[in-house]
Amino acid sequence: MLLSADKVYFSYGQDRVLNGICLTAQCSEILGIVGPNGSGKTTFLKCINKILTPSQGNILLEGDLISSMPRIEVAKRIGYVPQNSNGNGGQITVFEVVLMGRRPHINWSIGQSDENKVWAVLRSMNMEHLASRRFDELSSGQRQKVLISRALAQEAKVILLDEPTSNLDIRHQLEVMEMLRSLVREKSLVAIAVVHDLDLALKYCDKVVMMKDGVVFASGNKNDVLTPENIETVYGVKVAIDNSYGRPHIVVL
């Protein structure tokens, strides 16, 4: 087990958002977090990444308590791809965005080894040709790949992604999720992704945590969690699982 959460609680003022969240995540798997808007998915990601501090409960990374880690150590070990990031804005290039992933490892100034690692990541992602392009000139799909590259440049074992396919067309949704699945398996990473599209979760995630009103309603193998009964209870929508295309597909009734 690479990462685990045990009875995590969090509140914004008097409004409790997380109510005893428990989960485990293993190497070489994508763990999808699904649930309606306002169920606490993004808040939980921010607790894992120490952006927010739980009021109760523990989150452990390779047996180390995240709440006891210096923030710089968390940044070395956990990469975070937020929603709708602009890569820090301005006229920053793709190379510079990915180089930001080296920040936790840089003491005084950027070294040649840091630049070499960025080039290596860009080559592995087939984006070396985009290095000098301005980030804000890229397509949404290309931007998302650059942000995942930034997390890889951190050399993190865990990558957190908040709706990695939001605002992407269907082609780029599939490209991003295919790339993520390949990276997770090839590099023995853990990816924890908030996913709104249940069909994408069913296709690409290994395990799924389904949240409702700040609690884990169901968790485990994706086929055991993404059932018509669970989806109707959590989302209030009747669906069926269609296997006629060679893999499970969710159909709204």
ChimeraX attribute file (.defattr): number of C-alpha atoms within 10 A of each C-alpha:
attribute: neighborCount
match mode: 1-to-1
recipient: residues
	/A:1	11
	/A:2	16
	/A:3	21
	/A:4	18
	/A:5	20
	/A:6	15
	/A:7	16
	/A:8	22
	/A:9	22
	/A:10	24
	/A:11	16
	/A:12	9
	/A:13	7
	/A:14	7
	/A:15	8
	/A:16	14
	/A:17	20
	/A:18	27
	/A:19	18
	/A:20	16
	/A:21	22
	/A:22	18
	/A:23	17
	/A:24	17
	/A:25	19
	/A:26	17
	/A:27	17
	/A:28	19
	/A:29	21
	/A:30	26
	/A:31	28
	/A:32	26
	/A:33	28
	/A:34	25
	/A:35	24
	/A:36	15
	/A:37	13
	/A:38	13
	/A:39	20
	/A:40	24
	/A:41	27
	/A:42	19
	/A:43	21
	/A:44	25
	/A:45	21
	/A:46	17
	/A:47	21
	/A:48	25
	/A:49	23
	/A:50	19
	/A:51	12
	/A:52	14
	/A:53	19
	/A:54	21
	/A:55	12
	/A:56	15
	/A:57	17
	/A:58	20
	/A:59	25
	/A:60	18
	/A:61	20
	/A:62	12
	/A:63	11
	/A:64	13
	/A:65	14
	/A:66	21
	/A:67	19
	/A:68	9
	/A:69	13
	/A:70	10
	/A:71	14
	/A:72	11
	/A:73	12
	/A:74	19
	/A:75	22
	/A:76	20
	/A:77	18
	/A:78	22
	/A:79	26
	/A:80	25
	/A:81	20
	/A:82	17
	/A:83	16
	/A:84	15
	/A:85	11
	/A:86	15
	/A:87	21
	/A:88	11
	/A:89	12
	/A:90	10
	/A:91	13
	/A:92	16
	/A:93	19
	/A:94	28
	/A:95	23
	/A:96	19
	/A:97	23
	/A:98	27
	/A:99	23
	/A:100	19
	/A:101	27
	/A:102	24
	/A:103	17
	/A:104	16
	/A:105	16
	/A:106	12
	/A:107	8
	/A:108	6
	/A:109	8
	/A:110	13
	/A:111	11
	/A:112	9
	/A:113	10
	/A:114	20
	/A:115	17
	/A:116	12
	/A:117	19
	/A:118	27
	/A:119	19
	/A:120	14
	/A:121	23
	/A:122	24
	/A:123	13
	/A:124	12
	/A:125	16
	/A:126	11
	/A:127	17
	/A:128	16
	/A:129	10
	/A:130	16
	/A:131	19
	/A:132	12
	/A:133	15
	/A:134	17
	/A:135	26
	/A:136	17
	/A:137	12
	/A:138	14
	/A:139	11
	/A:140	19
	/A:141	20
	/A:142	19
	/A:143	20
	/A:144	26
	/A:145	21
	/A:146	26
	/A:147	26
	/A:148	26
	/A:149	26
	/A:150	28
	/A:151	29
	/A:152	26
	/A:153	26
	/A:154	26
	/A:155	22
	/A:156	19
	/A:157	23
	/A:158	26
	/A:159	24
	/A:160	25
	/A:161	24
	/A:162	21
	/A:163	21
	/A:164	25
	/A:165	26
	/A:166	16
	/A:167	13
	/A:168	16
	/A:169	11
	/A:170	9
	/A:171	9
	/A:172	18
	/A:173	18
	/A:174	17
	/A:175	15
	/A:176	19
	/A:177	19
	/A:178	13
	/A:179	13
	/A:180	21
	/A:181	20
	/A:182	13
	/A:183	20
	/A:184	19
	/A:185	14
	/A:186	10
	/A:187	12
	/A:188	15
	/A:189	23
	/A:190	25
	/A:191	27
	/A:192	23
	/A:193	26
	/A:194	25
	/A:195	23
	/A:196	19
	/A:197	14
	/A:198	18
	/A:199	15
	/A:200	17
	/A:201	24
	/A:202	21
	/A:203	16
	/A:204	19
	/A:205	24
	/A:206	17
	/A:207	25
	/A:208	27
	/A:209	26
	/A:210	24
	/A:211	23
	/A:212	20
	/A:213	18
	/A:214	22
	/A:215	21
	/A:216	21
	/A:217	16
	/A:218	17
	/A:219	20
	/A:220	16
	/A:221	15
	/A:222	21
	/A:223	16
	/A:224	12
	/A:225	19
	/A:226	24
	/A:227	14
	/A:228	16
	/A:229	14
	/A:230	18
	/A:231	19
	/A:232	13
	/A:233	12
	/A:234	18
	/A:235	12
	/A:236	11
	/A:237	13
	/A:238	14
	/A:239	16
	/A:240	16
	/A:241	15
	/A:242	12
	/A:243	10
	/A:244	8
	/A:245	7
	/A:246	7
	/A:247	10
	/A:248	15
	/A:249	17
	/A:250	19
	/A:251	12
	/A:252	10
	/A:253	7
